[in-house]
Amino acid sequence: MNITFRELRQIKHSLPTGSVERIANELNLKPQTVRNYFGAKKYVDGQFTGKHIQPGPNGGIVNLKDTSILDLARKIISESTTQVGLE
C-alpha cells in the first residue's frame, strides 16, 4: 500500500495518548517498532518495519508492505472520534 509520509505522520499525531503502547501490545511488537513505522528512525530499540520511502511531495511516498499497524491505528482513531461524539 502507498501513502504519503505526511498522511502517515498525520495519522500518528491523531492517535490518542497511549495508542503506541496499545498497538504494540495488540500486535506483539515493541513500542519503538510502532514509532519507527510512523517515521521514527531509532532501530536500536525497535525493528525495521517493512517500509520504503520514495522521495516526492508531502514528504514522499511510503510503500508499506504490512498495513496491520496502520489498520489498527485507524481503528483506534475511529473509536476515539466515536467516543468524543457520544460525550
Buried (B, 14 or more C-beta within 10 A) or exposed (E): EEBBBEBBBEBBEBBEEEBBEBBBEEBEBEBBBBBBBBBBEEEEEBEEBEBEBEEEEEBBBBEBEEBEBBEBBBEBBEEBEEEEEEE
